[in-house]
Amino acid sequence: MMGPSQWNGITWLFSWKPFSRLTIAGKMLVGYAILVVLTVTVIGYVLISLSRINSLSRSIVTVNIPGDTAAGKLIEALLAQDTYEKRYLILRRQDLSHLYWERAKEFSANLEELKRIDQTGNLPLETVEKLHARYGELYLEMTGYVRKGKITAAEALSNGDISNVVERLFELIRSIPPKLRASRDEQMRMIDTATRSTLRTTILLCALSTVFSILASLLVTLYIASSLRKLKAAAGHVAEGDFEYSSQLHAEDEIGELDQAFDSMRMRLKKLEEMYRDASPLTRLPGGIAIEQDIQKRLDRNEPIAVCLMDIDNFKSVNDRYGYARGNEVIIETARIVDHATKSHGKPSDFVGHIGGDDFVAVTSPECLFLVCDEIIAQFDRKAPQYYSDQDRQNGYISGKSRQGAEMKYPLMTISIAVVTNLQRKFRNPLEISAVAIELKEYAKTFPRSLCVVDKRRS
């Protein structure tokens, strides 16, 4: 066993700048320079093994990461198609149909990239391709209805078969990244197996050499084994969900490149995990973390913004009267109204989020806020009565009992919008904006109708 002084010498040798910049093959050549036949044998075997390891690691970088990226682009293209399809149904503009087909081409291009990457044939790409083709056929059918003036039939097709196809496409595409990760984990296990085999064989060959050759082989072996153990430990932490763990390797050789590729993969997995956990499972809109990050970025850029905090009034009475399923329908419809109004009357960079329950947030520009809020109120007031029975809708209220047992009349649902801008007040973080918005929202809820209240106070 080596003492502290020998280990310090090895550490110094591999951290010495000129030596650390050498490739692994270069380090081996230096360590085995005095040998003849044994040197050639050891270097040949190790280089072949490292080539296999490098090939596997490059496969991770060139297949799994591009595959995740292509899958993400598929979702983006599909989301855009769905948006343009809905907007075309409402606005009936030909340029929206043109944009729909442009994004369809992007979807097909990314699907072809995934086909090229999919070497095992385990991904449901053929099904995705067929469903996407079906989506295009249904879209043509819908546009035909619109041109013939059959708007009701077009809306029924959009909300029925088209929505079902889009939902199925989203489900299939989201299943692709986990399968790619499983393939990556298998490749990592193959790297570990190849490394162990290389280590054992190298030690066996070095045992037949002189004391100096044994020492030289141990130098290289300890370096590689130490680095790979750190990578293996990092992979274990990531597999358990610890995306903050880093191997802390600072090498500038192939192992350093592998470590950099692993770090890139780790950060992307962390981002995907945060997005998955934060998004609302009901509306698929970003949640609290994403909302705060978007507002903070805009504040850091000193960008003029209007933060619209929305709350459904008398929502609990609908939930209590008709059940949670009806309440979920109201939440989903409200999400659609807010998202559509923001995209129709706001800017492309505008943001829509679902805080939870019946609370929503839209981040738009000050010049667009009234158009967005007026559209939200108009659409909500038009849609809300549909979720009541004929009798309750005719009465204009729901009869019920309060928690104290007293008979109460709960009016039909309305929506209150509190808007906070940074035109006349300076904010440092989303919490300050939230405090003002909550105060305004409580004021807006005192009115028996849908209302938008804008904070015009100065700092």
N, C-alpha and C positions, 0 to 999 in steps of 0.2 A: 504494500500500500504506500502511495506517495505521501510524503509529509507536506506541511504547509508551504515550505520553501520551494519544493518541486512544483506543486500546483500553481503557486504564484508565478513561477517561471513559465509554465505552459500558458497561463492566462495572459501574461505579458506578451508572449510570442504571438498569440493569435489576435491580440488587440493592437499589436504594433502596426502602424498605419500602412506601410508598404506591403507587409505580409497579409493584412486583412483584406486588401484590395485584390489579392490573387483569387482566381477561381479555385474551386475544390480540387480540380485536376492539378493546378499549379502548386497548391499546398502539398499534394501528394508527391509531386516530382521533387520538390525541395526536400521533403522528409526522406525520400528513398533515392536520393541522387547517388549515394555511394554504392548502391547495389546494382547488379547486372540482371541476371535472369529473374531473381526473386522480385526485383523492383518492377520489371515489365509485367510479370504475372499479377502482382498485387494491383498495380495501376490499371491494367486491362480489366480485371474483374470489377474493381470498384467503379470505374468509369461506366461500364455497361450497366451496373446496378443503378448508379446515379442517373444515367440517361433514362432508365425506366421510371425512376421516381420523378424526374423532371417532366417526363412525358405525361405521367398521371397528374402532376400538379398543373401543367399547362392545360390539360383537359378540363380541370376544374375551372380555370380562368376563361378558357375559350368556349366552353359549352354551358356550364351551369350559370355563370354570371350573365353572359349574353342571353341565355334562355330566360332568366328572371327579368332581364330588361325587355326582351321581346314580349313576354307575357304582360308586363306592365303597359307596354305600348298598345297591345291588343285591347286591354281594358280602356285605355284612354281613347282609342279610336272608336270603340263600341259606345262609350259614353257620349262622345261627340255625335255619332250617328243617331243615337237615341234622342239627343237634344235637338238636332236639326230636324229629325222626323216630327217631334212634338211641335217645334216652332213652325214647320211648314204646314202642319194641320191647322194651326191657329192663324198664321199670317198669310199662307198660300202664296208665297213668293218663290219664283223659279230659282233665284240665286241660292236659297236655302236647300233646294233639292240638289243643286250642283255641288254645294258643300257636303251634303250627305254622301254623294257618290265619290267625292274626293277622299273622304275619310274611309269609305268602303275599300278604296284602292290601298290606302295605308294599312288597313286591317289585313288585306290579302297579302301585302308585301311582308308584313311581320309574321303572318302565318307561314309563308314560304320559308322565312328565316328559321322558324321553329322546326319545320320539317327537315331542314338541312341539319339542324343541331341534333334532332332526335335520332340517335343511333340505335337505340334499343326498340323503338316502336311502341313504348309503353304509354306515350302521351295520347290523349283522345283527340288528335288533330283532325282525323277524317270526319269525326262527328261534328267538331267545331266548324269545319269547312262546309259540311252539308247544311247545318243549322244557319250559318251565315248566308249561304245561298238562298235558303228558304226565307230568311229575313228580307233579302233583296226582292224576292218575288212578292212577298206580302206588302212591302213598301210600294212596289209598282201598282199593286192592286189598290192600295189606299189612295195613291195619287190619282188613279183613274176615277175613283169615286169622287174625289175633290173636284176634278175637272168637269165631271158630270153634274156637280152640284149636290151630290148625295153625301152631305156632311155628316149626317147621323150614322150612316153606314161606315164612313171613314173613321169616325170616332170609335164606333164599336169595334172595328177591326184593330185600331191602334191600341185600345185598352184591353182587347182580348188576345187574339192570336199573336199579334206582334209583341205585346208585353210578355207573353209566356215564352216566346222564342228568345227574347233578349235576356230574360231571367235565367233561362237554361244555359245560354251562352256564358253569362257571367259565372254561373256555377261551375261549368266545365273549365273555363280559363283559370279560375281561382284554384282549381285542383292541380294545375300544372306545376307551380313552384314547389309544393311539397314533394312531388315525384322527382323533380330535379335535385332537391336537397337529399333525398334518399340515395340517388345515384352518386352524389358528391360524397356522402358518408361512406359508401362502399369503396370509392376510390381512395379515400383517406385510410381506410382499413388496409387496402392493398399497398399503399405507401408504407404503412407501419410494418406490414409483413415483409416487404422487400427490404426495408431498412434493417430489420432484425436479422434477416438472412445474410445481408452484406456484412453486418457486424460480426456474426459468428464465423463466417468464412475468412474474413480478414484476420481475425484473431488466430485462427487455425494456421494460416499461412505464415503469420508473423512469428508463431511459436517455433517454426523450423529455421528461423534466421538467427542472426547474431543478436547480442544484447542491444546493440545500437538500433538494429532494424526493428526489434520489438518495441523499443522506446519510441521510435519514429511512428510506427503504426498506431501505438496507443495515443500519440498526440492527435493524429487525424481522427481516430475512432472516437476519442473523448469529445472532440469538437463537434463532430456530426451527431453523436448520440445525445449530447447535452442540448444541442439546438432542436433536434427532433423531439426530445422529451418535453421541451418547453412548448413546442408546437402541438404535441399530443395533449399536454395539460390544457393548453388554451382551447383546443378543439373540444375537450371534455367539458370545460366550463361553458362554452357556447352551446353545446348540446343540451346542457342543463338549464339554459336560459340566461346565463350570466354574460351579457353582451359587453360589459365594461372591462372584462378581463383581457389583458394583453400579454403576449409572450415576452415582451421586452427584449427582443433580439435586435441587435444593431449591426448585423453583418452586412457586407456589401457584395456578397457572392450569390450563388444560386439559392442558398437557403434564405438569404436576405430577401431575394425576390419572392420566394415562396411565402415568407412572412408578410411582406407587403401585400401580396395577393390575398392572403388569409385575412389581414386587417381590413382590406376593402370589402371582402365578403362579409366579415363580422359587422361592419358598420351598416351595410345594406340590410342584413338580417335584422339588426336592431331597429332600423327605420321601418321595415315592413312589420315588425312585431308591434311597434308603437302605433302604427296606423291601424293595425288589426284590432288592438285593444281599445283604441280611443273612438273608433267609428261607432255610431249608433246602429245596432242590429236591426232596428225597426225602419229607420229612414235612410240608412246608409250615408248620412251626412256626417262630417267631421265633428268630434266632440270637444270637450273643454280644453284639452291640451293643445289641439290644433288651432282652436279659436284664439287662445292666448298667444300662441306663437305668431299667428298671422297679424294680430293687432300690434304686438311688440315690434315686429319687423317694420311695419308701416310707421310706427312712432319713431323708431331708430332712424328711418330714412327721412323723417320730418315731412311725411306725406300727408296732405289734407285728407281726412277721413270722416265718415259719418257712421257711427256704430249704432245699429238699430236693434234694440232688445224688444222681443215680442212675447206676449203672454196671452193665452186664450182665456177670456173671462167666462165664468159659469161652466167651465169644462167638467168639473167634478159632478155636477148634477146630471150631465149626460152619461158619465161613467156609471154613476149609481143607478140611474134609471134603466139604461139599456145594456149595461154590461161592459166589461173591459174590451171585448172585441169591437164594439161600436166606437169606443174611445180610441182604440188603435187606428181605426179607419179615419177618424178625425185628425189624428196626429199625422198620419201618412199624407192625407190630402193637404193639410196645412204646409207640410214640408214641400210638397209639389208646388203649391201656390207661391210660397216664398222664393223657392229656387227659380221658378219660371219668371216671376216678376223681376227678380234681380238680373237674370240673364237677358230679359227682354228690354229693360229700361236702364240697366246699369252699364258698367264697363266690363270688358273681358276679365279684368283682374279682380273683380268683386268676389267676395267670399260669403258662403252661406254655411252655418253650422247649427247643430242641434245640441243644446246644453243638456237636455233631458226633460222627460215629462212633456209639458205643453209649452216649454220655453225654447225660443229660437233666436238666432243672431244672424243679422246680415250686415256685412261691412262693405259700404259703397263710398262713392265720392259725394261731397256736399252738394254739387250741382245736380246730382241724380236722385237725391234722397226722396224728394217729394213725388217724383214720378214713380219710384219704386214703392214707397209706402202707400200712395193712393191706389196703385194697382193691387197691392196685397189686401187692403181694406175692401176694395170693390169686389174682388174675387172671393174673399172670405165671406162677406155678407151675402153674396149670391149663393155660395155653396153650403153654408152652415145650416140653413133650414132643412136641407135634404136629409139630415141625420136625426130628425124628429119624426114622431108619428103625426098622422094627419090631424088628430085632435089637439096634440100639444102645439103643433105649428099654427093651427087656427086660433088657439087660445093666446099664443104668443108667450107662453111660459110653461114651466113644469111644476106641478104641485108635489110637494114633498114635506118631509119633517126635518127640522134642524137637529143638531146633536142633543139639544135640550128637550126634544119631543114636540116643539111648537110647529104648527102648520106654516109652511113657507111657500112663496111663489118665486121660482127661479127663472129669470128672463132667458130668452134664447141667447146662444153664444155670440159674443163679439170678440174683437181682438184689439188689444192695447199695444201701441208701439211707442217706446221711449227712444229718442234719438239724441245722441251726444256727439258733438263735433269738436275738433281742435282748432277751429278758426279763431275763436275768441278766448279760448282757455288752453293752457298747456298741460299736457298729461305726460307722466313719466312711464307709466306702465298700465296694463289692462285693468288692474285692481282699482285704480283711481277712476277710470272710465266706468267700470261696473258699479261703483258706489253711487255715482251720479245717475246712471241709467236706472238703477233699482228705485231710487228716490222718485224719478220722473214717472216710472211705471206705476208706482203706487198712486201717484196723482192722477194719471190717465185712467186708472181703473175705477175712480170715483164717478166717472161719467157713464150713463146708461147706454152707451153706443160705442161703436168702433172708433178709435181716435188715435191720431199721431201727435205726440207732444215733442217739440224740439227744444233742447236747452240752449238759450241765447244769453245766458249769464256770462260775464267776463271774469277772468281770473282776479 
